[in-house]
Amino acid sequence: MEESVEEVQRSLKWLEDVTTGAIGYEIESRTLQGLRVVRAQRGFLLCNFNVPDHATDVNGNWHIGAIATIIDNVGGAAVYSINDRLNVTVNFNISYYSTAKIQVCHFFL
């Protein structure tokens, strides 16, 4: 059980470092600005996120690149909590069914 807690803490630390810009690229930290982890356990993260204005397109919709960035990073953190190393996304495919206006969003992984 203690090892599981350490894995989750390591994963949360990595996600925090990406979000604050300590590691990764500026575009990631700008996109993830305001991300808050509500619940974390091995292989699962529940986050609360208010979409910042700079992550929207000209029509006020959540920019699709910003959506992909948050999915990739939060998903990566969830996987990192059950794996002993970070994995790299090689093939990432998302089907968007509609636009997303600025609002509070929850991600379940």
C-alpha positions as CSV (number, residue, x, y, z in Angstrom):
1,M,0.0,0.0,0.0
2,E,2.8,2.4,0.9
3,E,4.4,1.8,-2.5
4,S,1.1,2.8,-4.2
5,V,1.0,6.0,-2.3
6,E,4.6,6.8,-3.3
7,E,3.7,6.1,-7.0
8,V,0.7,8.4,-6.9
9,Q,2.7,11.2,-5.1
10,R,5.5,10.9,-7.8
11,S,2.9,11.2,-10.5
12,L,1.2,14.2,-8.9
13,K,4.6,15.9,-8.4
14,W,5.4,15.3,-12.2
15,L,2.0,16.8,-13.2
16,E,2.5,19.8,-10.8
17,D,6.0,20.4,-12.3
18,V,4.5,20.4,-15.9
19,T,1.7,22.7,-14.8
20,T,4.0,25.2,-13.1
21,G,6.5,25.1,-16.0
22,A,9.3,23.6,-13.9
23,I,9.6,20.9,-16.6
24,G,8.2,20.5,-20.1
25,Y,7.3,23.2,-22.5
26,E,5.7,26.6,-21.9
27,I,2.7,25.7,-24.0
28,E,1.9,22.9,-21.6
29,S,2.1,25.0,-18.5
30,R,0.0,27.8,-20.1
31,T,-2.6,25.3,-21.2
32,L,-2.7,23.5,-17.8
33,Q,-2.9,26.7,-15.8
34,G,-5.5,26.3,-13.2
35,L,-5.7,22.5,-13.2
36,R,-6.5,21.1,-9.8
37,V,-6.4,17.5,-8.8
38,V,-9.6,16.6,-6.8
39,R,-8.9,12.9,-6.2
40,A,-5.9,10.8,-7.0
41,Q,-5.3,7.1,-6.7
42,R,-3.2,4.5,-8.5
43,G,-4.2,4.7,-12.2
44,F,-6.9,7.4,-11.6
45,L,-7.0,11.2,-11.5
46,L,-10.1,13.3,-11.1
47,C,-9.3,16.9,-11.9
48,N,-11.2,20.2,-11.9
49,F,-10.2,22.7,-14.6
50,N,-11.5,26.2,-15.5
51,V,-10.7,26.9,-19.1
52,P,-8.5,30.1,-19.2
53,D,-9.3,32.7,-21.9
54,H,-6.0,32.1,-23.6
55,A,-7.0,28.4,-24.2
56,T,-10.0,29.4,-26.3
57,D,-10.4,29.9,-30.0
58,V,-11.8,33.1,-31.7
59,N,-15.4,31.8,-31.2
60,G,-15.0,31.3,-27.4
61,N,-14.7,27.5,-27.6
62,W,-12.1,25.5,-25.8
63,H,-9.2,25.2,-28.3
64,I,-8.9,21.6,-29.6
65,G,-5.1,21.7,-29.2
66,A,-5.6,22.7,-25.5
67,I,-8.0,19.8,-25.0
68,A,-5.5,17.4,-26.5
69,T,-2.7,18.8,-24.2
70,I,-4.7,18.3,-21.1
71,I,-5.9,14.8,-22.0
72,D,-2.3,13.8,-22.9
73,N,-0.8,15.2,-19.7
74,V,-3.5,14.1,-17.2
75,G,-3.6,10.7,-18.9
76,G,0.1,10.5,-18.7
77,A,0.1,11.3,-15.0
78,A,-2.5,8.5,-14.4
79,V,-0.4,6.0,-16.3
80,Y,2.8,7.2,-14.5
81,S,1.1,6.4,-11.2
82,I,1.0,2.7,-12.1
83,N,4.2,2.5,-14.1
84,D,7.8,3.0,-13.0
85,R,8.6,5.4,-15.9
86,L,6.9,8.0,-18.0
87,N,5.6,6.9,-21.4
88,V,5.6,9.0,-24.5
89,T,2.5,9.3,-26.7
90,V,3.4,8.2,-30.1
91,N,0.0,8.0,-31.8
92,F,-2.7,10.3,-30.4
93,N,-6.1,10.4,-32.1
94,I,-9.1,12.3,-30.8
95,S,-12.6,12.5,-32.3
96,Y,-14.3,15.7,-31.4
97,Y,-18.1,15.5,-31.5
98,S,-18.9,19.1,-30.7
99,T,-17.3,22.3,-29.4
100,A,-16.7,23.0,-25.7
101,K,-17.5,26.4,-24.4
102,I,-15.6,27.9,-21.5
103,Q,-16.8,26.2,-18.3
104,V,-15.7,24.0,-15.4
105,C,-14.8,20.5,-16.8
106,H,-14.2,17.2,-15.1
107,F,-11.9,14.5,-16.5
108,F,-12.3,10.9,-15.4
109,L,-9.3,8.7,-16.0
